[in-house]
């Protein structure tokens, strides 16, 4: 179903999750590019992280069946899957055995959701996300980015990776900060409303927003840290809740990468160093053979660092500190002198090097 939608190019570019050709790194990179765009154009803008709560467990069956049918799924398969979920009887399994009591079965109001672990859940949520994005575009809750060379206009709602959603507002030349604020609030309200149609909801405590406003002092600009009026989200009870406003220097973690509005990677480097130190501490408790340390470095330790590098802009000094924290305690475990020359440390084996990765170059 999703493969066919992809072939026919019916999946918007904003949907990244549950697609074979895309990954979370692209979301982090594109967030970084949008932040850079704010600063290049010197225009007001905003980014709101509005994450859905329990996305798979709140999917409404009736809407899912209609959307799946529209994409060509057979009715018999849909009735079999959703009928089973609605009539399931649930027990709690512990180390002491299964519970005698249960809940579920045939009810007047059946269970909804598609269940965690169901192979169809990612595809169904992606399908719902597609139509949520199309509705946002139809209502005009978009930002337009024009290529300076080709003149092609990119219409952007934001970035959606499963339940992690970033709504993006990029101001036009004639818009001031008040208009940007109003556009963001209306965009969040509409997204929250159509998300509820699918059974989903936003979790105010998981949401946040950035507001890019520029102050000019003696011909030089900087991002304003003035606190704007609050942005609100309605919860399940209809109450308006303020969501957290983030200063430009405050980093947030999205799709595994720490980013702030200033474009700094300081917080990300600090987190990486903390992770590396924990790994070294655990490895010192139970020594491993050298060949296993090499495997662990290439397949586990470095992979946890490599994931965030495309979306970072570490300085040479920050990368040097990270490399020192990573390799200096590890080199003896790899069977190498801890003072191995830097030039050979990053050179390939056929040039008599160790073939290790340089974080500054890899990013």
C-alpha positions as a Python dict, from the first residue, in 0.01 Angstrom:
ca = {
    (1, 'X'): (0, 0, 0),
    (2, 'X'): (271, 247, 104),
    (3, 'X'): (505, 123, -169),
    (4, 'X'): (238, 195, -428),
    (5, 'X'): (177, 543, -283),
    (6, 'X'): (549, 610, -302),
    (7, 'X'): (572, 498, -664),
    (8, 'X'): (288, 731, -756),
    (9, 'X'): (453, 1015, -557),
    (10, 'X'): (153, 1073, -335),
    (11, 'X'): (359, 1096, -14),
    (12, 'X'): (448, 1456, 82),
    (13, 'X'): (812, 1544, 138),
    (14, 'X'): (732, 1642, 498),
    (15, 'X'): (663, 1277, 598),
    (16, 'X'): (989, 1102, 691),
    (17, 'X'): (886, 817, 920),
    (18, 'X'): (819, 457, 810),
    (19, 'X'): (976, 515, 469),
    (20, 'X'): (1257, 290, 352),
    (21, 'X'): (1456, 561, 175),
    (22, 'X'): (1447, 818, 458),
    (23, 'X'): (1578, 829, 814),
    (24, 'X'): (1580, 1051, 1122),
    (25, 'X'): (1910, 1213, 1023),
    (26, 'X'): (1738, 1396, 739),
    (27, 'X'): (1493, 1557, 980),
    (28, 'X'): (1778, 1688, 1196),
    (29, 'X'): (1969, 1815, 891),
    (30, 'X'): (1663, 1991, 749),
    (31, 'X'): (1586, 2150, 1087),
    (32, 'X'): (1939, 2285, 1084),
    (33, 'X'): (1893, 2420, 729),
    (34, 'X'): (1569, 2596, 827),
    (35, 'X'): (1745, 2759, 1124),
    (36, 'X'): (2023, 2869, 888),
    (37, 'X'): (1758, 3007, 651),
    (38, 'X'): (1616, 3228, 927),
    (39, 'X'): (1960, 3382, 981),
    (40, 'X'): (2051, 3412, 614),
    (41, 'X'): (1731, 3598, 525),
    (42, 'X'): (1716, 3789, 858),
    (43, 'X'): (1344, 3721, 873),
    (44, 'X'): (1124, 3638, 1166),
    (45, 'X'): (1028, 3274, 1196),
    (46, 'X'): (920, 3005, 1438),
    (47, 'X'): (957, 2633, 1493),
    (48, 'X'): (715, 2439, 1716),
    (49, 'X'): (786, 2088, 1834),
    (50, 'X'): (440, 1937, 1879),
    (51, 'X'): (468, 1567, 1953),
    (52, 'X'): (169, 1335, 1947),
    (53, 'X'): (85, 1122, 2249),
    (54, 'X'): (54, 745, 2199),
    (55, 'X'): (20, 776, 1824),
    (56, 'X'): (-41, 405, 1743),
    (57, 'X'): (-264, 342, 2045),
    (58, 'X'): (-508, 625, 1964),
    (59, 'X'): (-572, 559, 1595),
    (60, 'X'): (-946, 554, 1516),
    (61, 'X'): (-1042, 238, 1327),
    (62, 'X'): (-1317, 387, 1110),
    (63, 'X'): (-1088, 656, 966),
    (64, 'X'): (-804, 407, 918),
    (65, 'X'): (-1027, 168, 724),
    (66, 'X'): (-1148, 446, 493),
    (67, 'X'): (-796, 573, 422),
    (68, 'X'): (-656, 223, 369),
    (69, 'X'): (-940, 141, 129),
    (70, 'X'): (-869, 460, -62),
    (71, 'X'): (-510, 342, -109),
    (72, 'X'): (-624, 1, -234),
    (73, 'X'): (-619, -223, 75),
    (74, 'X'): (-879, -506, 59),
    (75, 'X'): (-1173, -477, 296),
    (76, 'X'): (-1145, -838, 411),
    (77, 'X'): (-792, -789, 544),
    (78, 'X'): (-887, -467, 720),
    (79, 'X'): (-1190, -623, 890),
    (80, 'X'): (-982, -921, 1001),
    (81, 'X'): (-713, -702, 1161),
    (82, 'X'): (-933, -438, 1323),
    (83, 'X'): (-1197, -692, 1426),
    (84, 'X'): (-932, -892, 1609),
    (85, 'X'): (-801, -583, 1789),
    (86, 'X'): (-1150, -478, 1897),
    (87, 'X'): (-1232, -818, 2045),
    (88, 'X'): (-898, -903, 2205),
    (89, 'X'): (-890, -1010, 2569),
    (90, 'X'): (-584, -880, 2755),
    (91, 'X'): (-394, -1048, 3039),
    (92, 'X'): (-89, -927, 3230),
    (93, 'X'): (215, -1155, 3211),
    (94, 'X'): (482, -1135, 3483),
    (95, 'X'): (763, -1359, 3608),
    (96, 'X'): (509, -1508, 3849),
    (97, 'X'): (276, -1613, 3567),
    (98, 'X'): (-27, -1475, 3385),
    (99, 'X'): (-295, -1279, 3565),
    (100, 'X'): (-627, -1454, 3628),
    (101, 'X'): (-823, -1137, 3570),
    (102, 'X'): (-849, -979, 3227),
    (103, 'X'): (-1005, -691, 3041),
    (104, 'X'): (-1129, -645, 2689),
    (105, 'X'): (-1345, -879, 2485),
    (106, 'X'): (-1670, -774, 2321),
    (107, 'X'): (-1767, -424, 2434),
    (108, 'X'): (-2022, -164, 2328),
    (109, 'X'): (-1736, 78, 2260),
    (110, 'X'): (-1454, -141, 2126),
    (111, 'X'): (-1085, -79, 2174),
    (112, 'X'): (-921, 151, 1922),
    (113, 'X'): (-560, 181, 1812),
    (114, 'X'): (-349, -52, 1601),
    (115, 'X'): (-127, -188, 1883),
    (116, 'X'): (246, -158, 1938),
    (117, 'X'): (431, -431, 1749),
    (118, 'X'): (170, -459, 1476),
    (119, 'X'): (354, -457, 1143),
    (120, 'X'): (76, -249, 987),
    (121, 'X'): (89, 29, 1250),
    (122, 'X'): (374, 231, 1092),
    (123, 'X'): (210, 215, 749),
    (124, 'X'): (-130, 320, 884),
    (125, 'X'): (19, 609, 1083),
    (126, 'X'): (212, 724, 776),
    (127, 'X'): (-109, 712, 575),
    (128, 'X'): (-286, 928, 834),
    (129, 'X'): (10, 1168, 841),
    (130, 'X'): (-13, 1207, 462),
    (131, 'X'): (-370, 1334, 481),
    (132, 'X'): (-297, 1555, 782),
    (133, 'X'): (-21, 1725, 582),
    (134, 'X'): (-247, 1763, 278),
    (135, 'X'): (-514, 1925, 496),
    (136, 'X'): (-258, 2169, 639),
    (137, 'X'): (-155, 2267, 287),
    (138, 'X'): (-514, 2306, 173),
    (139, 'X'): (-583, 2546, 462),
    (140, 'X'): (-270, 2748, 385),
    (141, 'X'): (-70, 2666, 699),
    (142, 'X'): (254, 2655, 505),
    (143, 'X'): (578, 2844, 446),
    (144, 'X'): (711, 2918, 99),
    (145, 'X'): (1082, 2892, 22),
    (146, 'X'): (1196, 3019, -318),
    (147, 'X'): (1519, 2896, -472),
    (148, 'X'): (1732, 3200, -568),
    (149, 'X'): (1869, 3031, -882),
    (150, 'X'): (1583, 2827, -1030),
    (151, 'X'): (1295, 3026, -886),
    (152, 'X'): (1124, 2703, -778),
    (153, 'X'): (899, 2752, -474),
    (154, 'X'): (904, 2485, -202),
    (155, 'X'): (586, 2471, 5),
    (156, 'X'): (671, 2346, 352),
    (157, 'X'): (448, 2251, 646),
    (158, 'X'): (727, 2115, 865),
    (159, 'X'): (893, 1782, 940),
    (160, 'X'): (710, 1472, 1061),
    (161, 'X'): (889, 1161, 1181),
    (162, 'X'): (627, 921, 1323),
    (163, 'X'): (496, 1105, 1634),
    (164, 'X'): (766, 1377, 1632),
    (165, 'X'): (634, 1682, 1449),
    (166, 'X'): (799, 2018, 1383),
    (167, 'X'): (576, 2290, 1241),
    (168, 'X'): (776, 2560, 1062),
    (169, 'X'): (678, 2922, 1000),
    (170, 'X'): (911, 3127, 779),
    (171, 'X'): (812, 3492, 758),
    (172, 'X'): (770, 3687, 438),
    (173, 'X'): (939, 4025, 381),
    (174, 'X'): (624, 4215, 474),
    (175, 'X'): (541, 4017, 790),
    (176, 'X'): (636, 4130, 1137),
    (177, 'X'): (678, 3924, 1454),
    (178, 'X'): (312, 3965, 1554),
    (179, 'X'): (192, 3811, 1230),
    (180, 'X'): (440, 3523, 1267),
    (181, 'X'): (316, 3459, 1620),
    (182, 'X'): (-47, 3456, 1501),
    (183, 'X'): (34, 3220, 1212),
    (184, 'X'): (209, 2977, 1446),
    (185, 'X'): (-79, 2970, 1694),
    (186, 'X'): (-333, 2913, 1416),
    (187, 'X'): (-115, 2639, 1263),
    (188, 'X'): (-85, 2457, 1598),
    (189, 'X'): (-459, 2489, 1663),
    (190, 'X'): (-544, 2344, 1324),
    (191, 'X'): (-289, 2062, 1354),
    (192, 'X'): (-425, 1974, 1698),
    (193, 'X'): (-780, 1973, 1562),
    (194, 'X'): (-721, 1746, 1263),
    (195, 'X'): (-499, 1518, 1473),
    (196, 'X'): (-793, 1461, 1708),
    (197, 'X'): (-1006, 1350, 1414),
    (198, 'X'): (-767, 1058, 1373),
    (199, 'X'): (-789, 982, 1746),
    (200, 'X'): (-456, 1144, 1831),
    (201, 'X'): (-377, 1431, 2062),
    (202, 'X'): (-90, 1660, 2147),
    (203, 'X'): (82, 1630, 2483),
    (204, 'X'): (146, 1987, 2608),
    (205, 'X'): (430, 1887, 2841),
    (206, 'X'): (620, 1738, 2544),
    (207, 'X'): (572, 2045, 2323),
    (208, 'X'): (791, 2354, 2287),
    (209, 'X'): (854, 2639, 2047),
    (210, 'X'): (1127, 2873, 1926),
    (211, 'X'): (1076, 3228, 1800),
    (212, 'X'): (1342, 3383, 1577),
    (213, 'X'): (1340, 3765, 1601),
    (214, 'X'): (1631, 3986, 1508),
    (215, 'X'): (1772, 4284, 1693),
    (216, 'X'): (2007, 4523, 1514),
    (217, 'X'): (2275, 4703, 1715),
    (218, 'X'): (2530, 4920, 1532),
    (219, 'X'): (2463, 4735, 1208),
    (220, 'X'): (2505, 4390, 1364),
    (221, 'X'): (2224, 4148, 1433),
    (222, 'X'): (2153, 3901, 1708),
    (223, 'X'): (1857, 3685, 1802),
    (224, 'X'): (1625, 3841, 2056),
    (225, 'X'): (1580, 3667, 2391),
    (226, 'X'): (1268, 3866, 2481),
    (227, 'X'): (993, 3638, 2609),
    (228, 'X'): (686, 3659, 2379),
    (229, 'X'): (321, 3590, 2473),
    (230, 'X'): (256, 3220, 2537),
    (231, 'X'): (151, 2968, 2273),
    (232, 'X'): (-128, 2739, 2392),
    (233, 'X'): (-251, 2388, 2314),
    (234, 'X'): (-587, 2245, 2417),
    (235, 'X'): (-575, 1914, 2603),
    (236, 'X'): (-830, 1629, 2611),
    (237, 'X'): (-1048, 1829, 2851),
    (238, 'X'): (-1053, 2138, 2630),
    (239, 'X'): (-830, 2340, 2863),
    (240, 'X'): (-569, 2568, 2706),
    (241, 'X'): (-218, 2484, 2826),
    (242, 'X'): (89, 2698, 2768),
    (243, 'X'): (374, 2516, 2598),
    (244, 'X'): (737, 2583, 2685),
    (245, 'X'): (911, 2870, 2511),
    (246, 'X'): (1278, 2802, 2435),
    (247, 'X'): (1536, 3077, 2425),
    (248, 'X'): (1767, 3077, 2118),
    (249, 'X'): (2052, 2937, 2329),
    (250, 'X'): (1844, 2654, 2481),
    (251, 'X'): (1896, 2323, 2302),
    (252, 'X'): (1624, 2062, 2257),
    (253, 'X'): (1654, 1700, 2157),
    (254, 'X'): (1469, 1606, 1839),
    (255, 'X'): (1514, 1272, 1661),
    (256, 'X'): (1818, 1206, 1879),
    (257, 'X'): (2004, 1532, 1802),
    (258, 'X'): (2045, 1834, 2030),
    (259, 'X'): (1992, 2164, 1846),
    (260, 'X'): (1924, 2526, 1936),
    (261, 'X'): (1825, 2835, 1742),
    (262, 'X'): (2176, 2984, 1756),
    (263, 'X'): (2312, 2689, 1559),
    (264, 'X'): (2556, 2590, 1834),
    (265, 'X'): (2664, 2228, 1885),
    (266, 'X'): (2791, 2280, 2242),
    (267, 'X'): (2509, 2084, 2406),
    (268, 'X'): (2543, 1800, 2155),
    (269, 'X'): (2919, 1773, 2214),
    (270, 'X'): (2863, 1770, 2590),
    (271, 'X'): (2611, 1487, 2557),
    (272, 'X'): (2843, 1288, 2331),
    (273, 'X'): (3132, 1323, 2576),
    (274, 'X'): (2904, 1212, 2861),
    (275, 'X'): (2799, 906, 2661),
    (276, 'X'): (3159, 819, 2572),
    (277, 'X'): (3266, 843, 2936),
    (278, 'X'): (2986, 610, 3043),
    (279, 'X'): (3094, 359, 2779),
    (280, 'X'): (3456, 372, 2898),
    (281, 'X'): (3342, 328, 3257),
    (282, 'X'): (3141, 17, 3169),
    (283, 'X'): (3420, -128, 2956),
    (284, 'X'): (3671, -89, 3240),
    (285, 'X'): (3455, -311, 3461),
    (286, 'X'): (3476, -611, 3228),
    (287, 'X'): (3774, -615, 2988),
    (288, 'X'): (3719, -754, 2640),
    (289, 'X'): (3954, -915, 2385),
    (290, 'X'): (4105, -671, 2139),
    (291, 'X'): (3910, -796, 1840),
    (292, 'X'): (3581, -744, 2026),
    (293, 'X'): (3685, -391, 2123),
    (294, 'X'): (3751, -314, 1755),
    (295, 'X'): (3409, -453, 1662),
    (296, 'X'): (3243, -257, 1942),
    (297, 'X'): (3414, 65, 1833),
    (298, 'X'): (3314, 35, 1468),
    (299, 'X'): (2967, -116, 1508),
    (300, 'X'): (2839, 42, 1831),
    (301, 'X'): (3041, 327, 1983),
    (302, 'X'): (3117, 513, 1660),
    (303, 'X'): (2767, 452, 1523),
    (304, 'X'): (2617, 635, 1822),
    (305, 'X'): (2835, 936, 1735),
    (306, 'X'): (2803, 912, 1357),
    (307, 'X'): (2423, 937, 1381),
    (308, 'X'): (2431, 1301, 1490),
    (309, 'X'): (2728, 1431, 1289),
    (310, 'X'): (2542, 1533, 968),
    (311, 'X'): (2336, 1783, 1170),
    (312, 'X'): (2620, 1931, 1377),
    (313, 'X'): (2868, 2211, 1311),
    (314, 'X'): (3137, 2138, 1569),
    (315, 'X'): (3440, 2360, 1572),
    (316, 'X'): (3780, 2202, 1522),
    (317, 'X'): (3853, 2241, 1893),
    (318, 'X'): (3523, 2077, 1998),
    (319, 'X'): (3588, 1785, 1764),
    (320, 'X'): (3942, 1753, 1902),
    (321, 'X'): (3810, 1732, 2259),
    (322, 'X'): (3551, 1472, 2157),
    (323, 'X'): (3813, 1262, 1976),
    (324, 'X'): (4044, 1281, 2276),
    (325, 'X'): (3768, 1160, 2511),
    (326, 'X'): (3681, 880, 2271),
    (327, 'X'): (4019, 744, 2163),
    (328, 'X'): (4272, 815, 2439),
    (329, 'X'): (4128, 561, 2691),
    (330, 'X'): (4034, 323, 2407),
    (331, 'X'): (4366, 295, 2223),
    (332, 'X'): (4534, 64, 2480),
    (333, 'X'): (4230, -165, 2467),
    (334, 'X'): (4274, -175, 2089),
    (335, 'X'): (4634, -283, 2131),
    (336, 'X'): (4780, 58, 2040),
    (337, 'X'): (4987, 316, 2223),
    (338, 'X'): (4763, 587, 2369),
    (339, 'X'): (5002, 850, 2224),
    (340, 'X'): (4971, 715, 1869),
    (341, 'X'): (5038, 1007, 1624),
    (342, 'X'): (4724, 1188, 1512),
    (343, 'X'): (4833, 1187, 1148),
    (344, 'X'): (4851, 807, 1144),
    (345, 'X'): (4555, 759, 1376),
    (346, 'X'): (4311, 871, 1106),
    (347, 'X'): (4504, 734, 808),
    (348, 'X'): (4386, 412, 638),
    (349, 'X'): (4563, 84, 719),
    (350, 'X'): (4736, 66, 378),
    (351, 'X'): (4919, 387, 478),
    (352, 'X'): (5019, 232, 811),
    (353, 'X'): (4735, 408, 997),
    (354, 'X'): (4463, 281, 1229),
    (355, 'X'): (4171, 384, 1006),
    (356, 'X'): (3987, 561, 1288),
    (357, 'X'): (3725, 827, 1221),
    (358, 'X'): (3789, 1198, 1269),
    (359, 'X'): (3469, 1364, 1402),
    (360, 'X'): (3557, 1702, 1251),
    (361, 'X'): (3602, 1561, 901),
    (362, 'X'): (3313, 1314, 925),
    (363, 'X'): (3056, 1583, 1004),
}
